[in-house]
Structure formats: structure tokens, C-alpha cells
Amino acid sequence: VVVKFSATWCKNCKEIASTYRDLADKHPSLVFLSVDVDEMTEFCTSFDIKATPTFYFLRSGQPMDKLVGANKVDLRRMLATIAELSARM
């Protein structure tokens, strides 16, 4: 599971949104979710979200890794790694 924590007012979130959608299309075996930090504040607090966008990579409900910021290259790299690990399981 890949969870993107973002906000409607966040410029960097808007800039990476299309990349996130493209990656979701490219990796149909993974579940992609988007959480608005302003609408789900308690949930975001439980993940200790301090900046947007933040991406969490979960397996069986437990965090495997996280990425803070809108770095498209890093997001693609992490997704490729997660997809490869998921394919082995």
C-alpha cells in the first residue's frame, strides 16, 4: 500500500499529483491511497506527518518506508523497489 499525505493548498503536492497517478497506473498490483491532511488530522497525527507531501509505504498495515517531499525521481525509485519486493512475496 502506498499512501500519499497531501493538502489542496500545497504547491508541491499539486506538482507531484500526476506522477503519483501515473505510478498508480503503472503498478496495478499495489494499492494507492491519498489522504488530505486537513480532512483527516487525527489519522495524519498517528503517522506523525510534519510536511506535505509525505508518502508512506505499508505492508500488512505496518510502515516499510517513507518519503518526505515531492522528489519525482526518489518516488519512482522507491515505488520500483516496493513493487519488486511485492512481486517476490
C-alpha positions as CSV (number, residue, x, y, z in Angstrom):
1,V,0.0,0.0,0.0
2,V,1.2,3.5,-0.9
3,V,-0.3,6.4,1.0
4,K,0.2,10.0,-0.2
5,F,-0.5,12.6,2.5
6,S,-1.1,16.0,0.9
7,A,-3.2,19.1,1.1
8,T,-5.2,21.0,-1.5
9,W,-3.2,24.2,-0.8
10,C,0.2,22.5,-1.2
11,K,2.0,23.6,-4.3
12,N,4.4,20.6,-4.2
13,C,1.5,18.2,-3.8
14,K,-0.1,19.6,-6.9
15,E,3.2,19.3,-8.8
16,I,3.6,15.6,-8.0
17,A,0.0,14.6,-8.3
18,S,0.2,13.5,-11.9
19,T,3.3,11.5,-11.3
20,Y,1.6,9.7,-8.4
21,R,-1.4,8.9,-10.7
22,D,0.9,7.6,-13.4
23,L,2.7,5.4,-10.9
24,A,-0.6,4.0,-9.7
25,D,-1.4,3.1,-13.3
26,K,2.0,1.5,-13.8
27,H,1.8,-0.6,-10.6
28,P,-1.7,-2.1,-10.5
29,S,-0.6,-4.8,-8.0
30,L,-0.2,-2.0,-5.4
31,V,-2.9,-0.1,-3.6
32,F,-2.5,3.7,-3.9
33,L,-4.3,6.0,-1.4
34,S,-4.5,9.7,-1.0
35,V,-5.1,11.4,2.4
36,D,-5.9,15.1,2.8
37,V,-4.1,16.2,5.9
38,D,-6.7,18.9,6.6
39,E,-9.6,16.4,6.5
40,M,-8.0,13.5,8.3
41,T,-6.0,15.3,11.0
42,E,-6.1,12.5,13.7
43,F,-5.1,9.9,11.1
44,C,-2.2,12.1,10.0
45,T,-1.1,12.6,13.6
46,S,-0.9,8.9,14.1
47,F,1.6,8.8,11.1
48,D,3.5,11.8,12.5
49,I,3.0,13.8,9.3
50,K,5.0,17.1,9.6
51,A,5.3,18.1,5.9
52,T,3.4,17.6,2.7
53,P,3.6,15.7,0.5
54,T,4.7,12.7,2.5
55,F,4.5,9.2,1.1
56,Y,4.2,6.1,3.3
57,F,4.9,2.6,2.0
58,L,3.0,0.0,4.1
59,R,3.0,-3.8,4.2
60,S,0.4,-5.6,6.3
61,G,-0.5,-2.3,7.8
62,Q,3.0,-1.6,9.0
63,P,5.3,1.2,7.6
64,M,8.1,-0.2,5.5
65,D,9.5,3.2,4.4
66,K,8.5,6.8,3.9
67,L,9.5,9.7,1.6
68,V,9.0,13.3,2.5
69,G,8.8,15.8,-0.3
70,A,8.0,16.0,-4.0
71,N,11.1,14.4,-5.5
72,K,9.7,12.5,-8.5
73,V,13.0,10.6,-9.1
74,D,13.0,9.3,-5.5
75,L,9.3,8.5,-5.6
76,R,9.8,6.4,-8.8
77,R,12.8,4.7,-7.3
78,M,11.1,3.8,-4.1
79,L,8.0,2.5,-6.0
80,A,10.1,0.3,-8.2
81,T,11.8,-1.2,-5.2
82,I,8.5,-1.7,-3.4
83,A,6.9,-3.3,-6.5
84,E,9.8,-5.6,-6.9
85,L,9.6,-6.7,-3.3
86,S,5.9,-7.2,-3.5
87,A,6.3,-9.4,-6.7
88,R,8.6,-11.7,-4.7
89,M,6.1,-12.2,-1.9
